[in-house]
Amino acid sequence: MPNPSRNPTRSYHLRRSPPVVAIIGATGAVGNELLGVLERRRFPLAVLRAYASPRSAGSVLPFCGRDLTVEALSADSFDGVDLALFSAGSKTAREYAPIAVRNGAVAIDNSSAFRMDPVVPLVVPEINQAEIEGHNGIIANPNCAAIIALLPLWPIHRRNPIRRVVIATYQAASGAGAAAMTELREATLAFLEDRPYPPRVLPHPYAFNLFSHDTPIDPAIGYNDEETKVISETRKIFGAPDLRIGVTCIRVPVLRAHAMALTVECEQPITPEEACGFLSDMPGVRLIDDRERNHFPMPSDATGQDAVLVGRIRRDLSDPSGRSLAVFAAGDQLLKGAALNAVQIAERLLP
Ligand SMILES: NC(=O)c1ccc[n+]([C@@H]2O[C@H](COP(=O)([O-])OP(=O)(O)OC[C@H]3O[C@@H](n4cnc5c(N)ncnc54)[C@H](OP(=O)(O)O)[C@@H]3O)[C@@H](O)[C@H]2O)c1
């Protein structure tokens, strides 16, 4: 769907290159990956500033062989900043992203604060990078489960429109931030040592267990926030407001990288071989579909990888019409689901 606010007369690029870049939430799980991705991809930088809450002020983060000192975020933090990468939650983004924009920066936000705002582009560059050009200062990074689902769905949808998709996710601790990763490690150790471990960050015992996603549930419809985000964001990114989607999001005791089962029904008949062809041409996707060795996408293989791994591509036997396929995917949601996607957007903003 075209961005209604697109203004072709105004440049969408950063005002200066190399830019002054600020990471807001630099001490968190996504912030840590933002540092790594900027370094690995040699993103051009005049200066890099790291911000977090007052709790972290003065702590030091490694970047390009140097020490980066974290500062407490304030309204003055955006003086001279050209690009602000937000990974500090919705409340912080709502308060500070408009300040960043007023100071002349472009803000790329990892939270859900602006994703469904009709004037804010919601971008997965491999799918809808043209939306970037219509930004008004803020660009939203989609939900991590949505990004990982959409990369394999897009090359199918583009050639043979998807009428209906049913998604079941197996989501890692890292999706709930650095503290949840610590909780999984500690809870597992306690379980193995037969010690009690009352949950602190997540609502249920995490070691050797799984549970419905920990975001609030809407009692009227029985869907949690994560599921609602996947549905609404998929429709916005695909420009398909009526796409039929069902989602069940589950938190599993995996440290990092989300996995998911996707069942798609297309308009026309589709074979697994055709789908493999479409997927092998898709940037950001890697096929792992080895039936002989029973080797398919796994979080352990996806961890630290830029690409979303896709496999188990087969007919959905519940649909005799031949229009439906079942697919399995795994992707590092701290990378492609968050930091990498944000930096890929930023790269397209460089003049
Ligand atoms: N984890 C994922 O896979 C993922 C994927 C996509 C999007 N996201 C989104 O990205 C954002 C960050 O997630 P995360 O997993 O990295 O969380 P996290 O590990 O809990 O990190 C949160 C970061 O935000 C900072 N912060 C908190 N309150 C702040 C404030 N008032 N002012 C300035 N900084 C503040 C924290 O600083 P302190 O260390 O000082 O507390 C920390 O650096 C969230 O909006 C999340 O929904 C996460």
The ligand as an ORCA input file, in Angstrom:
! r2SCAN-3c Opt
* xyz 0 1
  N      14.878     -8.702     21.576
  C      14.412     -8.818     20.334
  O      14.561     -9.855     19.679
  C      13.708     -7.680     19.686
  C      13.393     -7.812     18.337
  C      12.729     -6.768     17.712
  C      12.428     -5.636     18.415
  N      12.747     -5.549     19.740
  C      12.423     -4.311     20.431
  O      13.643     -3.607     20.662
  C      13.560     -2.904     21.892
  C      14.709     -3.329     22.809
  O      14.590     -4.701     23.058
  P      15.723     -5.529     23.790
  O      15.338     -6.936     23.627
  O      17.068     -5.068     23.359
  O      15.468     -5.089     25.329
  P      16.516     -5.067     26.532
  O      17.560     -6.094     26.369
  O      15.666     -5.099     27.747
  O      17.207     -3.621     26.418
  C      16.480     -2.429     26.630
  C      17.394     -1.251     26.409
  O      16.624     -0.056     26.551
  C      17.283      0.787     27.519
  N      16.303      1.583     28.223
  C      15.303      1.185     29.021
  N      14.632      2.228     29.518
  C      15.246      3.344     29.047
  C      15.051      4.733     29.213
  N      14.056      5.223     29.971
  N      15.885      5.585     28.592
  C      16.893      5.127     27.826
  N      17.137      3.797     27.623
  C      16.321      2.928     28.228
  C      17.976     -0.189     28.440
  O      18.967      0.488     29.176
  P      19.493     -0.073     30.603
  O      20.442     -1.203     30.264
  O      20.167      1.096     31.183
  O      18.291     -0.527     31.358
  C      18.536     -1.168     27.413
  O      19.664     -0.623     26.782
  C      12.169     -3.191     22.475
  O      11.299     -2.191     22.033
  C      11.801     -4.499     21.810
  O      10.403     -4.674     21.700
  C      13.402     -6.540     20.384
*
